[in-house]
């Protein structure tokens, strides 16, 4: 399997960020990411970052990562989305939330090596 294939845990992370963006878009913009240009762009950017993660399947949560690949404005936009959607996730997507809180938050960031160092 390719290092950056979205399988297993990475596929679940993709579902989690999709759910969070959908909650935020519906509550804040009254739309869906498919019909909202701003949220659709953020969703595409988040998917791109997951595919290009230098750690691949060993990826830690972004908060605990040694490489912050979200750039400026997008990083702040994701932070705002997570602040809004995070508390609502437990009621709307309990399994994704529990897996993220229990399993993903325990992942230790792997050491940054020449192989995992992103080219900027």
C-alpha positions as CSV (number, residue, x, y, z in Angstrom):
1,X,0.0,0.0,0.0
2,X,1.3,3.5,-0.8
3,X,2.5,5.6,2.1
4,X,-0.1,8.3,1.5
5,X,-3.1,6.1,0.7
6,X,-6.1,7.2,2.7
7,X,-6.9,3.9,4.4
8,X,-7.7,2.9,7.9
9,X,-7.0,5.7,10.4
10,X,-6.3,8.3,7.7
11,X,-9.7,7.6,6.1
12,X,-11.3,8.0,9.6
13,X,-9.5,11.3,10.0
14,X,-10.8,12.4,6.7
15,X,-14.4,11.5,7.8
16,X,-13.8,13.4,11.1
17,X,-12.7,16.6,9.4
18,X,-15.5,16.3,6.9
19,X,-18.0,16.0,9.7
20,X,-16.6,19.0,11.6
21,X,-16.6,21.2,8.5
22,X,-20.2,20.1,7.7
23,X,-21.3,21.0,11.3
24,X,-19.6,24.3,11.2
25,X,-20.9,25.2,7.7
26,X,-24.5,24.3,8.5
27,X,-24.5,26.2,11.8
28,X,-22.5,29.3,10.7
29,X,-23.3,29.6,6.9
30,X,-26.6,27.7,6.7
31,X,-25.2,25.6,3.9
32,X,-23.3,22.4,3.1
33,X,-19.6,22.3,2.1
34,X,-20.8,21.2,-1.4
35,X,-22.7,24.4,-1.9
36,X,-20.4,26.7,0.2
37,X,-17.3,27.8,-1.7
38,X,-15.3,28.7,1.5
39,X,-16.1,25.5,3.3
40,X,-15.6,23.4,0.1
41,X,-12.2,24.9,-0.3
42,X,-11.2,24.3,3.3
43,X,-12.4,20.7,2.9
44,X,-10.3,20.2,-0.2
45,X,-7.3,21.7,1.5
46,X,-7.7,19.4,4.5
47,X,-7.9,16.4,2.2
48,X,-4.8,17.5,0.3
49,X,-2.9,17.9,3.6
50,X,-3.9,14.4,4.7
51,X,-2.7,12.9,1.4
52,X,0.6,14.8,1.6
53,X,1.3,14.1,5.3
54,X,5.0,13.1,5.5
55,X,4.2,10.7,8.3
56,X,1.7,8.7,6.3
57,X,0.0,6.0,8.3
58,X,2.1,7.0,11.4
59,X,0.5,10.4,11.4
60,X,-0.2,11.9,14.9
61,X,-3.0,14.4,15.5
62,X,-2.1,17.7,14.0
63,X,-2.0,19.3,17.4
64,X,0.8,16.9,18.5
65,X,2.6,16.9,15.1
66,X,6.2,18.2,14.7
67,X,5.4,19.4,11.2
68,X,2.6,21.9,10.8
69,X,1.7,21.7,7.2
70,X,-1.4,23.9,7.3
71,X,-0.4,27.4,6.3
72,X,-1.4,30.7,8.0
73,X,-5.0,31.5,7.1
74,X,-6.1,27.8,6.6
75,X,-4.6,26.8,9.9
76,X,-6.7,29.5,11.6
77,X,-9.8,28.6,9.7
78,X,-9.5,24.9,10.8
79,X,-8.9,26.0,14.3
80,X,-12.2,28.1,14.2
81,X,-14.1,25.1,12.7
82,X,-12.8,22.8,15.4
83,X,-13.6,25.2,18.2
84,X,-17.2,25.4,16.9
85,X,-17.7,21.8,15.8
86,X,-15.7,19.9,18.5
87,X,-18.2,20.2,21.3
88,X,-21.1,19.2,18.9
89,X,-19.3,16.2,17.6
90,X,-20.1,14.0,20.6
91,X,-23.8,14.2,20.0
92,X,-23.8,14.2,16.2
93,X,-20.9,11.7,15.5
94,X,-20.2,9.9,18.8
95,X,-18.1,7.0,17.4
96,X,-15.8,9.3,15.4
97,X,-15.5,11.5,18.4
98,X,-14.6,8.7,20.8
99,X,-12.2,7.1,18.4
100,X,-10.5,10.5,18.0
101,X,-10.4,11.3,21.7
102,X,-9.4,7.8,22.8
103,X,-7.2,6.4,20.1
104,X,-5.9,9.3,18.0
105,X,-5.0,11.6,20.8
106,X,-2.7,9.0,22.3
107,X,-0.5,8.8,19.2
108,X,3.0,10.1,19.8
109,X,4.5,12.2,17.0
110,X,7.2,10.2,15.3
111,X,10.7,11.9,15.1
112,X,11.3,14.2,12.2
113,X,13.8,12.6,9.9
114,X,15.2,13.5,6.4
115,X,12.6,11.1,4.9
116,X,9.7,12.8,6.7
117,X,10.8,16.4,6.4
118,X,8.5,18.2,4.0
119,X,10.0,20.2,1.2
120,X,8.9,23.8,1.6
